């Protein structure tokens, strides 16, 4: 996430030269693309951390420090 970024609430995912912007609420890619396996892992991670992602989005919009979100186990 980037501070003061545009709507909808989203995060940026990067993998091996690919980048995608992923809507926090729907977990759909609305810009860019990732390879299928990477997309599946990102979706799994985002599903597990949905509330944390929303919280960080609101913090970013308020220019507050973001909380670190743990990776997949």
Secondary structure, DSSP 8 states (H G I E B T S, - for coil): --TT--SS-EEEEEETTEEEEEETTT--EEEE---HHHHHHHHHHHHHTHHHHHHHHHHHHTT----------
